[in-house]
């Protein structure tokens, strides 16, 4: 999994003017790469409870979410597309990770994502 996250994930960042046109090849390519990385996040988090939680959180949150997915989400204009991306990411996260958290707090790896959701 580590090799796949470190070597296979690639989400290009294009200027907003380039990807605003949803029919452009660059926009379509960027979207395919984003959704491929979300699928990988989902697959990584499925291993929670089977392998060490800190390994799963490192790969899924520190590497995939914060390094790749969040950059794309932050560059997506606010609206339905952004909401859909955020919903899909949240759906990948195991509920067990949040059971012992106090109200209003989150996992340290999710601080930037949480701030985006609050906006």
Secondary structure as GFF3:
##gff-version 3
##sequence-region A 1 119
A	DSSP	alpha_helix	2	8	.	.	.	ID=ss1
A	DSSP	alpha_helix	16	19	.	.	.	ID=ss2
A	DSSP	alpha_helix	25	45	.	.	.	ID=ss3
A	DSSP	alpha_helix	53	57	.	.	.	ID=ss4
A	DSSP	pi_helix	58	69	.	.	.	ID=ss5
A	DSSP	alpha_helix	70	75	.	.	.	ID=ss6
A	DSSP	alpha_helix	80	92	.	.	.	ID=ss7
A	DSSP	three_ten_helix	95	98	.	.	.	ID=ss8
A	DSSP	three_ten_helix	108	110	.	.	.	ID=ss9
A	DSSP	alpha_helix	111	118	.	.	.	ID=ss10
###
